[in-house]
Amino acid sequence: SAEADSAQARKGTLGLASVAAADKRPHAEEGSRRPAEGDGAAAAVGSPSLAAMQPRRPSGAAPVGRPVGRPGLSVAAGRRDATNHNHLNCELLPEVRSPQPEQPWMRRPGVDDASLHKAACRIQQAWRAFRNHTFLLQARTQLIGGVAAVGSTSHMNSHPISKPCGHVESIATGISQSQRSSQPASSVEAGARLGPAEAAWAEAVAYRQPSVDQVIRAHGRWLGQCDNEEAEAQLNALSGDDAMQIVQEMTQLERKYQLRMQTREGAPWRPPCAVGDVACSEIEGALRAWQERLRCSGISLETIMRPCMCLFEFIVAASLMHRRQRAAACQRLEVVEAAATGAPLGSYMSAIASQVQARILLQRARMALLGDDPKNARALSQNALALFQNRQGPRDFWPPHCWEFAACHRTEALALARLGHLRKVVPVISEMQPLLSPAPMSATQPQLSASLLEDARAIRLECEVAIHMDPKIDKWNAVVELRNIQRDVEGLLASACQPASQACMLVASAKLSLLQELP
């Protein structure tokens, strides 16, 4: 046993000696490969070191995932250099790159990949909502018989502000200025209809338009209050067989297409934006036939029936405008304006001329806004609002509605936004919002009132975002303003129902998120 123990001890001593020799051999080989001190400058000039090839960074910024020390050393080389102080020129191991960015000092503190991913997801979500809305418009166009090319930009519709400064997108027409200049005029005019926001406002403007029976009764009451022979002759002509037959045909046409509410307030009806090409052509043919018959009957009967014909002229003009046929719509409005301004004195048409002129100006203001003429649109909307507020003529013909006042304010606000006067938009929208959802309209038309209010809130928030992102505008407290706008945008995004409003709020939220993450 003693001999076995001594043999085991000798084996252990030999093993330790071999391990020590193996440990010294790399250092000796490394020392043999070490260049001489005199050749250091020549080696540096002949082949650049890895440290010279490393990207420069600002002073004081330490690389991520790399020990502080000599540049160019890997983690393994750094550890070896820390333990072996006598071998500073050890062989450099291959660089182990970190998955993090090469220049982390370019980001603001607190910004990570998760926040950037969240902003990118918001942008993608907004784009998907916008594309879904575009496909819905294309499907509706094909359903009603129109020709719509898949992917055509003429069907894209967002929210009605157009390029006031570079932050707000084109919405009312759905076609940007570059797209409009590259497309022929015929393709833009014959494109798809306007979007849901403009359809809601077209319905709101025509909501209080009277029916033929209501106009005939109001006309008879007005003639009964006039004590002269001419008024008595017109009243007799109004109650004659020829006039009653035409009135009956007008009423039948209204009921056929449900152009007016016949039974009660809030009953189903078809607004002008829902009148298609076939119905519009039939109405135009009926107008031509009635006009020919009235001319054969005499000048007095044509003047008497002119207010009823103006109702159908307004429906046709609004339908043409919603289908982007602005030239034909302007011709219809010119016919109505000529009838209002050229009506004989003492006639009912002359008495209601100011109210008819107010509706003409409002429609022209909307068409000027669609035609990239914001300056003219603002002037027309202001003139229309002044005529609505004066309320001249018979009160029972076509009383102005709160939504018509709101439409004037909205047109002016959008015109100001396109002109770049973003700070003037918010006061106009604030004046418009109380007119959108009064108690009677919220009870009878809750969905339409909510759509109009949502559109107004979207326009206001979009302008506030554009104002906040404009570096030329001073902010009293940028952080607090950004937080308040972000809260309002998120609130509207959660409750928005219209695809255009949802897309606009998603884009606005993405802009604000990216603005917070910029250094």
matplotlib code that plots the C-alpha trace (Angstrom):
import matplotlib.pyplot as plt

x = [0.0, 2.9, 4.3, 0.9, 0.6, 4.1, 3.3, 0.1, 1.9, 4.5, 1.7, 0.1, 3.4, 4.0, 0.4, 0.8, 4.2, 2.6, -0.3, 2.2, 4.2, 1.1, 0.1, 3.5, 3.6, 1.0, 2.7, 6.0, 4.5, 2.7, 6.0, 7.7, 5.0, 5.2, 6.8, 9.9, 9.6, 11.4, 9.0, 5.9, 5.7, 6.2, 3.5, 1.1, 1.7, 1.6, -1.7, -4.2, -5.3, -8.8, -9.0, -8.5, -11.3, -13.9, -16.7, -16.2, -18.6, -19.0, -16.9, -18.3, -20.6, -19.9, -20.8, -23.6, -22.6, -18.9, -16.5, -15.0, -11.3, -9.3, -11.5, -11.6, -11.1, -13.8, -15.2, -12.8, -9.8, -10.8, -11.0, -7.6, -6.1, -7.6, -6.0, -2.7, -1.3, 2.0, 0.5, -1.2, -0.6, -2.3, -4.0, -7.4, -10.3, -13.1, -15.6, -18.8, -21.5, -24.4, -27.9, -28.5, -28.0, -24.5, -25.3, -27.6, -26.8, -29.1, -32.2, -33.7, -33.5, -36.5, -37.1, -36.8, -37.8, -41.2, -42.3, -41.1, -43.0, -46.1, -45.9, -45.4, -48.4, -50.6, -49.5, -50.2, -53.6, -54.5, -53.5, -55.6, -58.6, -58.1, -57.8, -60.9, -62.8, -61.5, -62.6, -66.1, -66.4, -65.3, -67.8, -70.6, -69.6, -69.7, -73.0, -74.8, -73.4, -70.4, -67.0, -64.3, -60.8, -59.4, -56.8, -57.8, -56.9, -59.9, -62.1, -60.0, -61.8, -60.6, -61.5, -62.2, -59.1, -56.6, -53.0, -53.1, -49.5, -48.1, -49.5, -53.2, -54.2, -56.8, -60.2, -63.1, -62.3, -60.3, -57.7, -54.5, -53.2, -50.5, -53.0, -55.5, -52.9, -51.8, -55.3, -57.5, -60.4, -62.9, -61.8, -62.0, -65.5, -66.9, -65.3, -67.0, -69.2, -68.0, -67.4, -69.6, -68.8, -70.0, -73.0, -74.0, -73.7, -75.7, -78.5, -78.3, -78.5, -81.6, -83.3, -85.7, -86.4, -90.2, -92.4, -94.6, -97.7, -96.1, -95.0, -98.5, -100.2, -97.7, -98.2, -101.9, -101.7, -99.4, -101.7, -104.7, -103.0, -102.4, -105.4, -105.1, -106.6, -103.4, -103.0, -106.6, -106.0, -102.9, -104.9, -107.5, -104.9, -103.2, -106.4, -107.2, -107.2, -103.9, -102.0, -103.5, -102.6, -99.0, -98.9, -100.3, -97.6, -94.9, -96.3, -96.3, -92.7, -91.7, -93.4, -91.9, -88.3, -89.1, -87.6, -89.4, -90.7, -94.5, -95.9, -94.0, -90.8, -87.9, -89.6, -87.4, -86.6, -84.0, -81.6, -80.2, -76.8, -78.7, -80.4, -78.7, -78.2, -81.4, -83.6, -81.8, -82.4, -86.1, -86.5, -84.7, -87.1, -90.1, -88.8, -88.5, -92.0, -93.6, -91.8, -93.1, -96.7, -96.4, -95.2, -98.2, -100.6, -99.4, -96.8, -98.8, -99.0, -95.3, -94.5, -96.8, -95.4, -91.8, -91.2, -92.2, -89.9, -87.0, -87.3, -86.5, -83.8, -82.0, -82.3, -80.8, -78.0, -77.1, -77.1, -74.8, -72.5, -72.3, -71.4, -68.6, -70.3, -69.7, -70.2, -73.7, -74.6, -73.5, -75.8, -78.8, -78.0, -77.7, -81.3, -82.6, -80.8, -82.1, -85.7, -85.2, -83.6, -85.9, -89.2, -91.8, -92.4, -95.4, -95.0, -94.4, -91.1, -89.9, -90.9, -88.8, -85.9, -83.6, -84.2, -83.6, -80.4, -79.1, -79.3, -77.7, -74.8, -74.3, -74.2, -71.8, -69.6, -69.4, -68.6, -65.9, -64.3, -64.4, -62.9, -59.8, -61.0, -61.0, -61.0, -64.2, -65.7, -65.2, -66.8, -69.8, -70.3, -70.2, -72.8, -75.0, -74.9, -75.8, -78.9, -79.9, -79.7, -81.7, -84.7, -86.4, -89.6, -92.4, -91.4, -93.4, -91.8, -88.4, -87.3, -83.5, -82.4, -79.6, -77.7, -77.7, -76.1, -73.6, -72.9, -71.9, -69.6, -68.0, -67.4, -65.7, -63.6, -62.4, -61.6, -59.6, -57.7, -56.8, -55.7, -53.3, -55.1, -55.2, -55.6, -58.9, -60.4, -60.9, -63.1, -65.3, -65.6, -66.5, -69.3, -70.5, -70.6, -73.7, -75.7, -75.1, -76.9, -79.7, -82.2, -84.9, -82.5, -80.7, -84.1, -85.4, -82.1, -79.6, -77.3, -77.1, -76.4, -73.7, -72.0, -72.0, -70.6, -67.9, -66.9, -66.6, -64.5, -62.2, -61.7, -60.9, -58.4, -56.7, -56.1, -54.9, -52.4, -51.2, -50.8, -48.9, -46.5, -45.8, -42.4, -43.2, -46.0, -45.0, -46.4, -47.0, -46.4, -45.6, -45.7, -49.1, -50.6, -49.3, -50.7, -54.2, -54.3, -53.2, -56.0, -58.7, -57.4, -57.5, -61.0, -62.4, -60.6, -62.4, -65.9, -65.6, -67.9, -67.0, -64.0, -62.7, -62.7, -61.0, -58.3, -57.6, -57.4, -55.1, -52.8, -52.9, -52.2, -49.2, -47.9, -48.1, -46.5, -43.6, -43.3, -42.9, -40.2, -38.0, -34.9]
y = [0.0, 2.4, 1.8, 2.4, 5.7, 6.9, 6.0, 8.0, 11.0, 10.9, 10.8, 13.9, 15.8, 14.9, 16.0, 19.4, 19.9, 19.1, 21.5, 24.3, 23.7, 23.8, 27.0, 28.6, 27.5, 29.9, 32.8, 31.8, 31.5, 34.7, 36.4, 35.0, 36.5, 39.9, 42.5, 44.4, 47.8, 49.4, 47.9, 49.3, 52.4, 50.6, 48.0, 50.8, 52.5, 49.3, 47.9, 49.8, 48.4, 47.4, 50.3, 52.7, 51.1, 51.4, 54.0, 57.2, 58.3, 61.4, 61.7, 60.3, 57.8, 54.3, 51.5, 49.1, 45.5, 46.3, 46.8, 50.3, 50.1, 50.0, 50.3, 47.2, 44.6, 41.9, 40.8, 37.8, 39.9, 42.5, 39.9, 38.5, 41.9, 42.5, 39.4, 39.5, 43.0, 41.9, 41.0, 44.2, 43.4, 40.0, 38.7, 40.3, 37.9, 38.4, 41.2, 40.0, 42.5, 43.4, 43.2, 46.7, 49.7, 50.9, 54.5, 54.4, 58.0, 59.1, 58.2, 60.2, 58.7, 56.5, 55.6, 51.9, 49.5, 48.9, 52.6, 52.7, 49.5, 51.0, 54.1, 52.0, 49.8, 52.9, 54.1, 50.7, 50.6, 54.0, 53.0, 49.8, 51.8, 54.2, 51.4, 49.6, 52.9, 53.1, 49.6, 50.3, 53.3, 51.3, 48.5, 51.0, 52.6, 49.3, 48.5, 51.5, 51.0, 53.3, 52.4, 52.3, 51.0, 49.0, 51.0, 54.3, 57.2, 59.2, 57.2, 57.9, 60.1, 61.2, 64.4, 67.8, 69.8, 70.2, 71.2, 74.3, 73.7, 70.2, 68.4, 68.1, 65.9, 66.5, 65.3, 67.1, 65.9, 62.9, 63.8, 65.6, 68.5, 66.3, 63.6, 66.2, 67.8, 64.4, 63.2, 64.5, 66.6, 64.2, 61.4, 63.6, 64.9, 61.5, 59.7, 58.2, 60.1, 62.1, 60.4, 59.8, 63.1, 65.1, 62.8, 63.5, 67.3, 67.1, 65.3, 67.9, 70.9, 69.4, 68.2, 71.2, 71.5, 71.7, 69.4, 70.6, 70.5, 72.6, 75.2, 75.3, 75.9, 78.6, 80.2, 80.2, 81.8, 84.5, 85.3, 85.4, 88.1, 90.3, 92.7, 93.4, 92.1, 90.6, 88.4, 87.3, 86.4, 84.4, 82.6, 81.6, 80.3, 78.4, 76.5, 75.9, 72.5, 73.0, 73.9, 71.2, 68.5, 69.6, 69.7, 66.2, 65.0, 66.7, 65.0, 61.6, 62.1, 63.0, 59.9, 57.6, 58.5, 59.4, 62.9, 64.3, 63.0, 62.5, 61.2, 62.4, 64.0, 61.5, 59.3, 57.7, 59.8, 60.0, 63.0, 64.5, 62.7, 59.3, 60.3, 58.4, 59.0, 57.3, 59.2, 62.4, 62.0, 61.3, 64.4, 66.5, 65.1, 65.9, 69.5, 70.0, 68.6, 70.8, 73.9, 73.3, 72.9, 76.0, 78.1, 77.1, 77.9, 81.5, 83.6, 84.0, 80.2, 79.7, 82.4, 80.8, 77.3, 78.4, 78.0, 74.3, 73.7, 75.3, 72.5, 69.9, 72.1, 72.1, 68.3, 67.8, 70.3, 68.6, 65.2, 66.3, 68.0, 64.8, 62.8, 65.4, 66.9, 70.4, 72.0, 70.6, 71.5, 75.1, 75.3, 74.2, 76.7, 79.5, 78.6, 78.9, 82.2, 83.6, 82.7, 84.3, 87.5, 87.9, 87.2, 90.0, 92.3, 91.3, 87.6, 84.9, 84.1, 87.6, 87.5, 84.3, 85.4, 86.1, 82.7, 80.9, 83.0, 81.9, 78.3, 79.0, 80.7, 77.8, 75.2, 77.4, 77.7, 74.0, 73.5, 76.2, 74.3, 71.1, 73.0, 74.3, 77.9, 78.4, 82.2, 82.3, 79.5, 81.6, 84.7, 82.8, 81.0, 84.4, 85.9, 82.9, 83.1, 86.8, 86.0, 83.2, 85.5, 88.3, 86.0, 88.2, 87.0, 84.6, 82.7, 79.6, 78.9, 77.4, 78.4, 78.2, 75.2, 75.0, 72.6, 75.1, 77.7, 75.0, 74.1, 77.8, 77.7, 74.4, 75.7, 78.8, 76.7, 74.4, 77.4, 79.0, 75.7, 75.5, 79.1, 78.3, 80.3, 77.4, 79.6, 81.0, 77.6, 76.6, 79.6, 78.9, 75.3, 76.2, 78.4, 75.6, 72.7, 73.9, 74.0, 70.3, 68.4, 70.4, 68.4, 68.1, 66.9, 64.6, 62.9, 62.7, 62.2, 60.8, 59.1, 62.1, 64.5, 62.2, 62.0, 65.8, 66.3, 63.7, 65.4, 68.8, 67.3, 65.6, 68.8, 70.7, 68.1, 67.8, 71.6, 71.5, 68.8, 70.8, 73.9, 72.0, 70.4, 73.7, 74.9, 78.5, 78.8, 79.4, 77.2, 78.3, 74.8, 72.3, 69.3, 70.0, 70.9, 67.7, 65.7, 67.3, 66.9, 63.2, 62.6, 64.2, 62.3, 59.0, 59.8, 60.5, 57.5, 55.3, 56.6, 57.4, 55.5, 57.1, 55.4, 58.8, 60.2, 57.0, 57.1, 60.8, 60.3, 57.3, 59.4, 62.2, 59.8, 58.4, 61.9, 62.8, 59.6, 60.1, 63.7, 62.5, 60.0, 62.4, 63.7]
z = [0.0, 0.7, -2.7, -4.3, -2.5, -3.6, -7.2, -7.1, -5.7, -8.5, -11.1, -9.5, -9.6, -13.2, -14.1, -12.4, -14.2, -17.6, -17.0, -16.0, -19.2, -21.3, -19.7, -20.5, -24.1, -25.5, -23.8, -25.3, -28.8, -28.3, -27.3, -30.3, -32.6, -30.8, -33.0, -32.0, -30.5, -33.5, -36.0, -34.3, -36.4, -39.7, -38.7, -37.9, -41.3, -43.3, -42.0, -40.0, -36.7, -35.8, -33.5, -36.4, -38.4, -35.5, -36.0, -34.1, -31.5, -29.3, -26.3, -23.2, -25.0, -24.1, -26.5, -25.5, -24.7, -24.8, -21.8, -21.3, -22.4, -25.5, -28.6, -30.8, -28.1, -27.8, -24.5, -24.3, -25.2, -22.5, -19.9, -20.8, -20.8, -17.4, -15.9, -17.8, -17.5, -19.0, -22.4, -23.6, -27.3, -27.2, -30.4, -31.0, -31.2, -33.7, -32.9, -31.3, -32.5, -30.2, -31.5, -30.3, -32.7, -33.4, -32.4, -29.3, -28.4, -31.3, -29.3, -26.6, -23.1, -22.4, -26.1, -26.8, -29.5, -28.0, -28.3, -31.9, -32.7, -31.1, -33.3, -36.4, -35.6, -35.2, -38.7, -40.2, -38.5, -39.8, -43.3, -43.1, -42.0, -44.9, -47.4, -46.0, -46.5, -50.0, -50.9, -49.5, -51.8, -54.8, -54.0, -53.6, -56.9, -58.7, -57.1, -58.4, -61.9, -61.9, -63.3, -60.6, -61.1, -58.2, -56.4, -58.0, -55.9, -57.0, -54.6, -51.5, -49.1, -45.7, -43.8, -45.4, -44.6, -47.4, -47.2, -44.8, -43.9, -44.9, -41.8, -42.7, -45.6, -48.3, -47.2, -48.8, -52.3, -51.4, -54.2, -53.5, -55.5, -57.2, -58.1, -59.4, -61.6, -63.0, -63.7, -66.5, -65.6, -67.0, -64.7, -61.6, -62.6, -63.4, -60.4, -57.3, -55.0, -52.1, -48.8, -45.8, -44.1, -47.1, -47.5, -43.9, -44.4, -47.7, -45.7, -43.0, -45.4, -47.1, -43.9, -43.6, -47.3, -47.6, -49.8, -52.7, -50.6, -47.9, -50.5, -52.1, -48.7, -47.7, -51.1, -50.7, -47.2, -48.5, -51.4, -49.0, -46.9, -49.9, -50.6, -54.3, -57.5, -58.8, -55.7, -56.1, -59.7, -58.8, -56.0, -58.5, -61.0, -58.2, -57.4, -61.1, -62.8, -64.7, -61.6, -59.5, -62.1, -62.1, -58.3, -58.2, -60.6, -58.4, -55.3, -57.0, -58.1, -54.5, -53.1, -55.8, -54.7, -51.1, -51.6, -48.6, -45.3, -45.9, -42.5, -39.4, -38.2, -38.5, -41.1, -43.7, -46.8, -49.5, -49.2, -52.4, -51.9, -52.3, -55.5, -58.3, -61.9, -63.0, -60.6, -61.3, -65.1, -64.5, -62.3, -65.0, -67.7, -65.5, -65.0, -68.8, -69.4, -66.7, -68.0, -71.5, -70.2, -68.0, -70.9, -72.9, -70.1, -69.6, -67.9, -64.6, -64.1, -64.8, -62.2, -59.6, -60.0, -60.0, -56.2, -56.5, -59.4, -57.5, -54.9, -57.6, -59.0, -55.6, -55.3, -58.8, -58.1, -54.8, -56.4, -59.2, -56.7, -54.6, -57.8, -58.5, -61.5, -60.4, -63.8, -64.3, -60.7, -61.3, -64.3, -62.2, -59.6, -62.2, -63.4, -59.9, -59.3, -62.6, -61.5, -58.1, -59.2, -62.3, -60.5, -61.0, -58.1, -56.0, -56.7, -54.2, -55.9, -55.4, -51.7, -51.1, -53.3, -50.3, -48.8, -52.1, -52.6, -49.2, -50.3, -53.6, -51.9, -49.5, -52.3, -54.3, -51.2, -50.8, -54.5, -54.4, -51.5, -53.5, -56.5, -54.5, -54.2, -50.4, -50.7, -52.7, -50.5, -47.4, -48.9, -50.2, -46.9, -45.0, -47.4, -47.0, -43.2, -43.3, -45.5, -43.2, -40.2, -41.8, -42.3, -44.9, -46.6, -45.5, -42.4, -43.3, -46.7, -45.8, -42.3, -41.8, -39.8, -37.3, -39.5, -42.3, -40.0, -39.0, -42.6, -43.2, -40.3, -41.4, -44.9, -43.5, -41.1, -43.9, -46.1, -43.3, -42.9, -46.6, -46.5, -43.6, -40.9, -38.5, -35.4, -36.8, -37.3, -33.7, -32.8, -35.8, -34.9, -31.3, -32.6, -34.8, -32.3, -30.2, -33.5, -34.3, -31.6, -30.0, -27.9, -30.6, -33.3, -31.0, -30.2, -33.8, -35.7, -33.2, -35.7, -38.0, -35.1, -33.8, -37.3, -37.7, -34.2, -34.8, -38.0, -36.3, -33.5, -36.0, -37.9, -34.7, -33.4, -36.7, -36.8, -33.2, -34.1, -37.1, -34.9, -32.3, -34.8, -36.5, -35.2, -36.1, -33.6, -30.0, -27.3, -23.7, -22.4, -25.1, -22.8, -21.3, -24.7, -26.2, -23.3, -23.6, -27.4, -27.1, -24.6, -26.8, -29.9, -28.0, -26.7, -30.2, -31.6, -29.1, -29.9, -33.6, -36.0, -39.4, -41.2, -42.3, -38.7, -37.4, -40.0, -39.3, -35.6, -36.0, -38.1, -35.6, -32.8, -34.6, -35.3, -31.6, -30.6, -33.0, -31.8, -28.2, -29.2, -31.3, -29.5]

ax = plt.figure().add_subplot(projection="3d")
ax.plot(x, y, z, "-o")
ax.set_aspect("equal")
plt.show()
